[in-house]
Amino acid sequence: MKKLLLLIVIIVFTACKDEKKGEEIAATVIPEPERVFEYGYNLNDFKIIHDTIQKGENFSEILDRHHVEYPKVLEIVNSVRDTFNVRRIKSGIPYTILAKNDSTEQAQVFIYKHSKVRYTVVDFKDSIITAFNAKKPVSKVIKTASGVITSSLSQAIDDEGLNGYLAFEMSDIYAWTIDFFRLQKNDSFKLIYEQLYINDTIPVGIGEVKAAYFEHGGKPFYAFKYIADTKLGIPDYFDDETNNLRRQFLKAPVKFSRISSRYNLKRRIAYYGNKVRPHKGTDFAAPIGTPIMSTANGTVTESRYKGGNGNYVKVRHNGTYSTQYLHMSKRAVKVGQVVKQGDIIGYIGMTGNTGGPHVCYRFWKNNKQVDPLRQKLPAAEPMKETIKPDYLEFIKPLKATLDSIQYQNKTTKISIHTDELNS
């Protein structure tokens, strides 16, 4: 009997010990790593290598460094040439290699990052080589900004760390109504715009400017983006009274330059004995290589090099107006080519008779050269009467938001705040 009791005790003790041991083993089990997916791959399956293309480096050198032999590289290049031209990779562009997760660390996938959003994937891990272009998902957040200016708009925005693209957007929106070369102290602006993000946290640029307010010389200028022509589906900017802000001509052929010499028929030059030498153009100074735009739709009638004009382009817009652009470093259009307003037709240079980099902008009205900054330029197509009620209802909340935005301090150099409206 005693032996039987002893045997039972031993069995129970052993079972409890084994159960406890099992619990200890279960408690020390390491969970599987979280699966991380990006670019269409489970990154846990690879060794991840991030790098940047160096100056003078080519695609073959990159793959060779990651243990892909030349015959395979040649096969990759030929297989993906329609999607990805390896000869066009640029220094300074980041890339990612997905390599084998073993001792060889041989590259399997090459990811070329054109921007924070766009990328190209070249997959050669299997016998079938593939390539595709893709974009990271981008989310939009509606934000507001406001500021007061005492210097140039672009410089003020840059100094305060706001995205410089907003300055370009404002210059486009108000290109026909505000002379940005004559901004006054305490001119101010307000904006409602889209901020773009990837992963909801990394800013990757500006989307649409949905509405704007610019106070210039004490006069308010509202702008609201709206599709008035539903057939074409092209949005335009209109003010709070349904007027189209666009005009047939831009005020300037160069963004964010400065006027170095104005149209002046009584100009005297000391070099020529203080004699009157009329200047029938308006000079816009900017760095060499700055794009020059056609100020209106038209057809190129001249594109050539000639004497003091240097490289120049002339555009006929209609039976009344023509424009000419002198001293280009390079012309970008040919005679007979149709251009649209804002198209690049050349680049700032110093060809011909010029003392510095600029474009001499000349403006003809009825075959007579006139001062473009003093012309009352014709407006674009007005909004149809049947559309106006819908438009005025559409802008009500936008206008209310613009009016509610407060300036932090109108006496400082510039005061900019950014608030999130909604996501």
ChimeraX attribute file (.defattr): number of C-alpha atoms within 10 A of each C-alpha:
attribute: neighborCount
match mode: 1-to-1
recipient: residues
	/A:1	6
	/A:2	6
	/A:3	7
	/A:4	8
	/A:5	9
	/A:6	10
	/A:7	12
	/A:8	11
	/A:9	11
	/A:10	11
	/A:11	11
	/A:12	11
	/A:13	12
	/A:14	12
	/A:15	12
	/A:16	12
	/A:17	12
	/A:18	12
	/A:19	12
	/A:20	12
	/A:21	12
	/A:22	11
	/A:23	11
	/A:24	11
	/A:25	10
	/A:26	10
	/A:27	9
	/A:28	8
	/A:29	8
	/A:30	7
	/A:31	6
	/A:32	6
	/A:33	7
	/A:34	7
	/A:35	10
	/A:36	10
	/A:37	10
	/A:38	8
	/A:39	13
	/A:40	8
	/A:41	13
	/A:42	11
	/A:43	15
	/A:44	13
	/A:45	13
	/A:46	19
	/A:47	16
	/A:48	16
	/A:49	14
	/A:50	10
	/A:51	12
	/A:52	15
	/A:53	17
	/A:54	13
	/A:55	9
	/A:56	7
	/A:57	13
	/A:58	16
	/A:59	16
	/A:60	18
	/A:61	14
	/A:62	18
	/A:63	20
	/A:64	15
	/A:65	11
	/A:66	18
	/A:67	15
	/A:68	17
	/A:69	14
	/A:70	13
	/A:71	8
	/A:72	13
	/A:73	18
	/A:74	11
	/A:75	12
	/A:76	20
	/A:77	18
	/A:78	13
	/A:79	17
	/A:80	17
	/A:81	12
	/A:82	10
	/A:83	14
	/A:84	19
	/A:85	12
	/A:86	16
	/A:87	10
	/A:88	9
	/A:89	16
	/A:90	17
	/A:91	13
	/A:92	11
	/A:93	14
	/A:94	17
	/A:95	18
	/A:96	17
	/A:97	23
	/A:98	23
	/A:99	22
	/A:100	17
	/A:101	14
	/A:102	9
	/A:103	6
	/A:104	10
	/A:105	17
	/A:106	22
	/A:107	26
	/A:108	20
	/A:109	24
	/A:110	22
	/A:111	20
	/A:112	23
	/A:113	19
	/A:114	16
	/A:115	11
	/A:116	15
	/A:117	15
	/A:118	13
	/A:119	17
	/A:120	19
	/A:121	22
	/A:122	22
	/A:123	20
	/A:124	19
	/A:125	16
	/A:126	9
	/A:127	7
	/A:128	9
	/A:129	16
	/A:130	16
	/A:131	19
	/A:132	14
	/A:133	14
	/A:134	13
	/A:135	15
	/A:136	14
	/A:137	11
	/A:138	15
	/A:139	17
	/A:140	19
	/A:141	16
	/A:142	18
	/A:143	19
	/A:144	22
	/A:145	22
	/A:146	23
	/A:147	26
	/A:148	26
	/A:149	24
	/A:150	18
	/A:151	15
	/A:152	16
	/A:153	25
	/A:154	19
	/A:155	15
	/A:156	21
	/A:157	21
	/A:158	13
	/A:159	11
	/A:160	15
	/A:161	10
	/A:162	16
	/A:163	14
	/A:164	18
	/A:165	15
	/A:166	21
	/A:167	19
	/A:168	15
	/A:169	15
	/A:170	21
	/A:171	19
	/A:172	15
	/A:173	22
	/A:174	23
	/A:175	20
	/A:176	19
	/A:177	15
	/A:178	18
	/A:179	14
	/A:180	20
	/A:181	14
	/A:182	12
	/A:183	18
	/A:184	16
	/A:185	16
	/A:186	20
	/A:187	20
	/A:188	24
	/A:189	23
	/A:190	25
	/A:191	24
	/A:192	26
	/A:193	22
	/A:194	20
	/A:195	22
	/A:196	19
	/A:197	20
	/A:198	17
	/A:199	10
	/A:200	13
	/A:201	9
	/A:202	12
	/A:203	15
	/A:204	15
	/A:205	17
	/A:206	18
	/A:207	15
	/A:208	15
	/A:209	22
	/A:210	18
	/A:211	24
	/A:212	27
	/A:213	22
	/A:214	22
	/A:215	18
	/A:216	20
	/A:217	14
	/A:218	11
	/A:219	8
	/A:220	12
	/A:221	18
	/A:222	20
	/A:223	28
	/A:224	26
	/A:225	18
	/A:226	17
	/A:227	16
	/A:228	22
	/A:229	13
	/A:230	8
	/A:231	7
	/A:232	8
	/A:233	10
	/A:234	10
	/A:235	13
	/A:236	16
	/A:237	23
	/A:238	25
	/A:239	18
	/A:240	15
	/A:241	11
	/A:242	20
	/A:243	16
	/A:244	20
	/A:245	21
	/A:246	21
	/A:247	19
	/A:248	16
	/A:249	22
	/A:250	21
	/A:251	22
	/A:252	25
	/A:253	24
	/A:254	24
	/A:255	18
	/A:256	20
	/A:257	18
	/A:258	16
	/A:259	17
	/A:260	14
	/A:261	14
	/A:262	18
	/A:263	22
	/A:264	16
	/A:265	14
	/A:266	12
	/A:267	14
	/A:268	15
	/A:269	12
	/A:270	8
	/A:271	7
	/A:272	9
	/A:273	8
	/A:274	10
	/A:275	12
	/A:276	14
	/A:277	13
	/A:278	13
	/A:279	17
	/A:280	20
	/A:281	23
	/A:282	24
	/A:283	23
	/A:284	23
	/A:285	21
	/A:286	23
	/A:287	14
	/A:288	17
	/A:289	15
	/A:290	22
	/A:291	20
	/A:292	25
	/A:293	21
	/A:294	27
	/A:295	26
	/A:296	24
	/A:297	18
	/A:298	21
	/A:299	19
	/A:300	23
	/A:301	17
	/A:302	17
	/A:303	21
	/A:304	16
	/A:305	18
	/A:306	13
	/A:307	9
	/A:308	12
	/A:309	20
	/A:310	21
	/A:311	24
	/A:312	26
	/A:313	26
	/A:314	23
	/A:315	27
	/A:316	20
	/A:317	24
	/A:318	13
	/A:319	9
	/A:320	11
	/A:321	18
	/A:322	24
	/A:323	21
	/A:324	22
	/A:325	31
	/A:326	32
	/A:327	29
	/A:328	30
	/A:329	21
	/A:330	20
	/A:331	21
	/A:332	14
	/A:333	18
	/A:334	15
	/A:335	14
	/A:336	13
	/A:337	12
	/A:338	16
	/A:339	21
	/A:340	15
	/A:341	16
	/A:342	17
	/A:343	18
	/A:344	19
	/A:345	25
	/A:346	26
	/A:347	26
	/A:348	27
	/A:349	25
	/A:350	20
	/A:351	24
	/A:352	18
	/A:353	12
	/A:354	16
	/A:355	8
	/A:356	15
	/A:357	21
	/A:358	33
	/A:359	35
	/A:360	27
	/A:361	25
	/A:362	21
	/A:363	23
	/A:364	18
	/A:365	16
	/A:366	11
	/A:367	11
	/A:368	10
	/A:369	16
	/A:370	19
	/A:371	18
	/A:372	22
	/A:373	14
	/A:374	8
	/A:375	11
	/A:376	8
	/A:377	14
	/A:378	10
	/A:379	14
	/A:380	13
	/A:381	11
	/A:382	13
	/A:383	15
	/A:384	10
	/A:385	8
	/A:386	8
	/A:387	13
	/A:388	15
	/A:389	10
	/A:390	10
	/A:391	20
	/A:392	15
	/A:393	10
	/A:394	13
	/A:395	20
	/A:396	11
	/A:397	11
	/A:398	18
	/A:399	19
	/A:400	10
	/A:401	16
	/A:402	20
	/A:403	11
	/A:404	10
	/A:405	16
	/A:406	14
	/A:407	18
	/A:408	14
	/A:409	12
	/A:410	17
	/A:411	13
	/A:412	12
	/A:413	16
	/A:414	22
	/A:415	19
	/A:416	21
	/A:417	16
	/A:418	12
	/A:419	12
	/A:420	14
	/A:421	12
	/A:422	8
	/A:423	11
